[in-house]
């Protein structure tokens, strides 16, 4: 699953460490999300979307071929 997390975080002028602290996860988790090495749990996806006052679909891009 692709995402716009890094782009959105940088637009808000935040460091990975700051976002991680706000979401109560590690900086490594944020890095892994941004690099596409890790897909968030549904709870974390909602938490991220709520933090940025956005819809999940605005941050995380689901494509059918990702399911395979």
ABEGO torsion letter per residue (X at the ends): XBBAAAAAAAAAGBBAAAAAAAAGBBAAAAAAAAAGABBBBAAAAAAAAAAAGBBAAAABBBBAAAAX
